[in-house]
């Protein structure tokens, strides 16, 4: 399964960017989304920004990832 993760652009030079995804920073390319600017939230897949998102869409997705992590931690405690 492949996922695109929302991340905020924190550094941008030409089509090279650094994004913050839930506290993790990654270097990505913005070749496919040349309209992005510093501070935008983008969907990142395979090292590329593939679309822009608004803040609410990103927050909903980040909340779902947090729920999945919490569920995983609960399952680990029950099975270990």
C-alpha positions as CSV (number, residue, x, y, z in Angstrom):
1,X,0.0,0.0,0.0
2,X,1.3,3.5,-0.9
3,X,0.4,6.6,1.1
4,X,0.8,10.3,0.5
5,X,1.5,12.2,3.7
6,X,0.6,15.8,4.3
7,X,3.6,17.9,5.2
8,X,4.4,21.7,5.6
9,X,7.1,23.2,3.5
10,X,9.7,24.7,5.9
11,X,12.5,25.4,3.4
12,X,12.2,26.0,-0.4
13,X,14.8,26.8,-3.0
14,X,13.9,26.3,-6.7
15,X,12.2,22.8,-6.8
16,X,14.0,21.5,-3.7
17,X,12.2,21.7,-0.4
18,X,12.4,20.5,3.2
19,X,9.0,19.5,4.7
20,X,7.9,18.8,8.2
21,X,5.5,15.8,8.5
22,X,4.4,15.4,12.1
23,X,7.7,16.4,13.5
24,X,9.8,14.5,10.9
25,X,11.7,16.5,8.3
26,X,12.3,15.3,4.7
27,X,13.9,16.6,1.6
28,X,11.5,16.5,-1.3
29,X,11.0,17.9,-4.8
30,X,8.3,20.3,-5.9
31,X,8.7,19.7,-9.6
32,X,5.1,18.5,-9.9
33,X,3.7,21.5,-7.9
34,X,5.6,24.5,-9.1
35,X,3.1,26.9,-7.6
36,X,3.9,26.0,-3.9
37,X,5.4,28.6,-1.6
38,X,7.0,28.4,1.8
39,X,4.5,27.4,4.5
40,X,2.2,25.5,2.1
41,X,1.0,22.1,3.1
42,X,1.5,19.5,0.4
43,X,0.8,15.8,-0.1
44,X,4.2,14.0,-0.3
45,X,4.5,10.7,-2.2
46,X,7.8,9.0,-3.2
47,X,9.8,12.2,-2.5
48,X,7.6,14.5,-4.5
49,X,4.9,17.0,-3.6
50,X,2.0,15.9,-5.7
51,X,-0.8,18.3,-4.5
52,X,-1.5,21.1,-2.1
53,X,-3.9,20.8,0.8
54,X,-5.6,23.2,3.1
55,X,-5.0,23.3,6.8
56,X,-8.2,21.4,7.8
57,X,-7.6,18.5,5.4
58,X,-4.0,18.1,6.7
59,X,-5.2,18.3,10.3
60,X,-7.7,15.5,9.7
61,X,-5.1,13.3,8.1
62,X,-2.6,14.0,10.9
63,X,-5.2,13.1,13.5
64,X,-5.9,9.8,11.7
65,X,-2.2,8.9,11.7
66,X,-2.1,9.7,15.4
67,X,-5.1,7.4,16.1
68,X,-3.4,4.6,14.1
69,X,-0.2,5.0,16.2
70,X,-2.2,5.0,19.4
71,X,-4.0,1.8,18.3
72,X,-0.7,0.2,17.4
73,X,0.8,1.0,20.8
74,X,-2.3,-0.4,22.5
75,X,-2.1,-3.6,20.5
76,X,1.7,-3.9,21.2
77,X,1.0,-3.7,25.0
78,X,-1.8,-6.3,24.8
79,X,0.3,-8.8,22.9
80,X,3.6,-8.2,24.7
